[in-house]
Amino acid sequence: MQRTAVVTGASSGIGAATAARLAEAGYHVVLAARRTDRIEALTDRIRQKGGQAEAHHLDVTDRPAVDALAASLQRCDVLVANAGGAIGTETVADSDPADWRTMYEVNVIGTLHTTQALLPKLVASGDGTIVVLSSTAGFVAYEGGGGYVAAKHGEHAIAATLRLELSGQPVRVIEIAPGMVRTDEFALTRYRGDAQKAAAVYAGVAEPLTGEDIADAIVWTVTRPRHVNIDLMVMRPLAQAAQHKVHREP
């Protein structure tokens, strides 16, 4: 039977690229995101290329909706918990707790919801894989990133804890932690729609990572032999030596 992969946050960026690449790799891909028009358009493109895909409107913070998605699937072999994002660059002293709550709900509780709902099917597959999309922000704090850093530390903790708790079960837990990735929306959302500030994040960086770069890594990890678990993969562009050190051309 064809293997099924669920990708959350599949309407753009890393999620959309991952859904397309998994379909190319032969998976039946379930694209889950809030923006139905986008995932339906991508689903159509995947099918036109001969892939198998279906679109499901989903807000990962809505547990009944997550449970309904899980119940609708005959099987699940791979979960890519990608839905997330950052809001704001204020200091801890000046930040809005509502922004922190939103980031925590989507990044951490969203990953918890989808993992809990799909875990029985992942175990039943006999060869399940959970991919948690965290960030280098899950390891190193930086000014103006407190809420996002806290959320990504939370996702890192979920992945590490799951790997211990699922020891002996036929489910791998993989964490992909990207650094600087240029997508259409991540920085724009973080800077609340200010395109100039969003563009400045990548100024002088000739080749930041792309969503396709991360998608390639995700597909590589999930297609390793079942006895091989890539616990953690940290990905940065060559120009980014560390969270705080980026080489920028004049």
C-alpha positions in Angstrom: 0.0 0.0 0.0 1.2 3.5 -0.8 2.7 5.3 2.2 1.0 8.5 3.5 2.7 11.6 4.7 0.9 14.5 6.5 2.5 17.9 6.2 1.2 20.7 8.4 1.7 24.3 7.4 1.8 23.1 3.8 0.4 26.3 2.2 3.8 28.0 1.7 7.5 28.0 2.3 9.1 24.9 3.8 5.8 23.1 4.1 4.7 23.5 0.5 8.2 22.5 -0.8 8.2 19.4 1.5 4.7 18.3 0.3 5.8 18.6 -3.3 9.0 16.7 -2.7 7.4 13.9 -0.7 4.9 13.4 -3.6 7.8 13.2 -6.0 9.3 10.5 -3.7 6.1 8.4 -4.1 4.1 9.4 -1.0 0.4 10.1 -0.9 0.7 13.5 0.7 -2.0 15.1 2.9 -1.5 18.9 2.8 -2.8 20.5 5.9 -3.0 24.3 6.5 -5.5 27.1 7.2 -5.3 28.7 3.7 -7.5 26.2 1.7 -7.0 28.0 -1.6 -3.3 27.6 -1.5 -3.2 23.9 -0.5 -5.8 23.1 -3.1 -3.8 24.8 -5.8 -0.7 23.0 -4.8 -2.6 19.7 -4.6 -3.7 20.3 -8.2 -0.1 20.9 -9.3 1.1 17.8 -7.6 -1.6 15.7 -9.3 -0.9 17.2 -12.7 2.7 15.9 -12.3 1.3 12.4 -11.5 1.6 12.6 -7.7 -0.9 11.7 -5.1 -2.2 14.4 -2.8 -5.2 15.8 -1.0 -5.9 19.1 0.8 -7.3 19.4 4.3 -8.1 22.8 5.9 -6.6 22.6 9.3 -5.7 24.9 12.2 -3.3 22.9 14.3 -4.4 24.8 17.4 -7.9 23.4 17.0 -7.7 20.0 18.6 -11.1 18.7 17.4 -10.1 19.6 13.8 -6.8 17.8 14.3 -8.6 14.7 15.7 -11.1 14.8 12.7 -8.2 14.8 10.2 -6.5 11.9 12.0 -9.8 9.9 12.0 -10.3 10.6 8.3 -7.0 8.9 7.3 -6.7 5.2 6.7 -3.1 5.3 7.6 -0.2 7.7 8.4 3.4 6.8 7.9 5.0 10.2 8.2 4.1 13.4 10.1 6.0 16.5 9.2 5.1 19.0 12.0 6.0 22.1 10.2 3.2 24.6 11.1 4.7 27.5 13.1 6.1 31.0 12.8 7.5 34.1 14.5 5.7 37.3 15.5 7.5 40.5 16.5 11.0 41.5 17.4 10.3 43.3 20.7 12.4 42.8 23.8 11.1 40.6 26.6 10.4 43.8 28.6 8.3 45.3 25.7 6.7 42.3 24.1 3.0 41.5 24.0 2.1 38.3 25.9 -0.5 37.7 23.3 2.2 37.3 20.7 4.1 34.8 22.9 0.9 32.9 23.4 0.1 32.7 19.7 3.7 31.5 18.9 3.5 28.9 21.7 0.1 27.6 20.6 1.1 27.2 17.0 4.6 25.9 17.3 4.4 23.8 20.5 0.8 22.9 21.1 0.2 22.5 17.4 3.0 20.0 17.3 1.6 18.3 20.4 -1.9 18.1 18.9 -0.8 16.5 15.6 1.6 14.1 17.3 -0.9 12.9 19.8 -3.7 12.5 17.2 -1.6 10.7 14.6 0.7 8.6 16.8 -1.6 5.5 16.9 -1.5 5.4 13.1 2.2 6.0 13.0 2.8 3.1 15.4 0.3 0.9 13.5 2.2 1.5 10.3 5.1 -0.5 11.7 7.5 2.1 10.3 6.4 5.6 11.3 8.4 8.8 11.3 7.7 12.1 13.0 9.7 15.1 11.7 9.7 18.2 14.0 10.6 21.4 12.3 12.3 23.4 15.0 15.0 26.1 14.5 18.5 27.1 15.5 16.5 29.4 17.8 15.8 26.3 19.8 19.4 26.2 21.0 20.6 29.8 21.1 18.8 32.9 22.4 19.1 36.3 20.8 17.8 39.8 21.5 14.3 40.5 20.2 13.5 36.8 19.8 12.4 35.8 23.3 8.9 34.5 22.4 10.1 32.6 19.3 13.2 31.2 21.1 11.0 30.0 23.9 8.6 28.2 21.5 11.4 26.6 19.5 13.0 25.4 22.7 9.7 23.8 23.5 9.6 22.0 20.1 13.1 20.8 20.7 12.0 19.4 24.0 9.0 17.6 22.4 11.3 15.9 19.9 13.9 14.8 22.5 11.3 13.6 24.9 9.3 11.7 22.3 12.5 9.9 21.1 13.0 8.6 24.7 9.3 7.7 25.2 9.0 5.9 21.9 12.1 3.8 22.4 11.1 0.2 21.4 8.3 1.4 19.2 8.5 1.4 15.4 8.5 5.3 15.1 11.5 7.5 14.4 11.7 11.0 15.7 13.7 13.5 13.6 14.3 17.1 14.3 15.3 19.5 11.6 16.6 22.8 12.9 17.1 25.4 10.1 19.0 28.7 10.5 18.5 31.5 8.0 15.9 30.4 5.4 14.5 32.8 2.9 10.8 32.2 2.2 8.1 34.5 0.9 6.4 35.0 4.3 8.5 34.1 7.4 10.3 37.4 7.9 7.4 39.4 6.5 5.1 37.9 9.2 7.7 38.5 11.9 7.9 42.2 11.0 4.2 42.5 10.8 4.0 43.1 7.1 6.9 45.6 6.9 8.6 44.5 3.6 11.6 46.7 4.0 12.5 45.3 7.4 11.8 41.8 6.2 14.2 42.2 3.3 16.9 43.6 5.5 17.2 40.3 7.3 18.7 38.8 4.1 20.6 41.9 2.9 24.1 41.1 1.6 23.6 37.3 2.0 24.1 35.9 -1.4 22.5 32.5 -0.8 20.3 32.0 2.3 18.7 28.6 2.5 15.4 28.1 0.7 12.3 26.1 1.4 13.5 23.6 -1.2 16.8 23.1 0.6 15.0 22.1 3.8 12.5 20.0 1.9 15.4 18.0 0.3 16.8 17.3 3.8 13.4 16.2 5.2 12.8 13.8 2.3 16.3 12.4 2.7 15.9 11.8 6.4 12.5 10.1 6.1 13.6 7.8 3.2 16.6 6.4 5.1 16.4 2.7 6.0 14.0 2.1 8.9 16.8 1.3 11.3 18.5 4.7 10.7 17.3 7.7 12.7 18.6 11.1 12.0 18.1 12.5 15.5 18.9 16.1 14.8 20.0 18.0 11.7 21.1 21.6 12.0 21.1 23.5 8.7 22.5 26.9 8.0 23.6 28.7 4.8 27.4 28.9 4.4 27.2 32.7 5.2 25.8 32.0 8.6 28.5 30.7 10.9 26.3 31.0 14.0 23.0 32.6 15.1 24.7 35.9 15.6 27.4 35.8 12.9 26.4 36.3 9.3 28.7 37.2 6.5 27.2 40.0 4.4 28.6 41.3 1.1 28.7 45.1 0.7 
